[in-house]
Amino acid sequence: MLMIERRGVQYWVEFLPTNDQFSAFALTSKSFLEIQSLTHFLRNTLQVPQEVIDKDLQNGFISLSPEQIERWPA
């Protein structure tokens, strides 16, 4: 699961493992200066569908599949 938090002018994205997701590796947090960069990362890098981004971005949490987690850049 991703937690998305706005801190000042930046958006921070952190991976939070859930019980059904392995956490054998650490994924570094990422920051974005504007919402467009954040949505570009979610849509193009992690391949989160736009409908999910639109719906879940306001909540601050987005669930990820194992395949999407594997796309997280090192």
Secondary structure, 3 states (H helix, E strand, C coil): CEEEEEECCEEEEEECCCCCCCCCCCCCCEEECCHHHHHHHHHHHCCCCHHHHHHHCCCCEECCCHHHHHCCCC
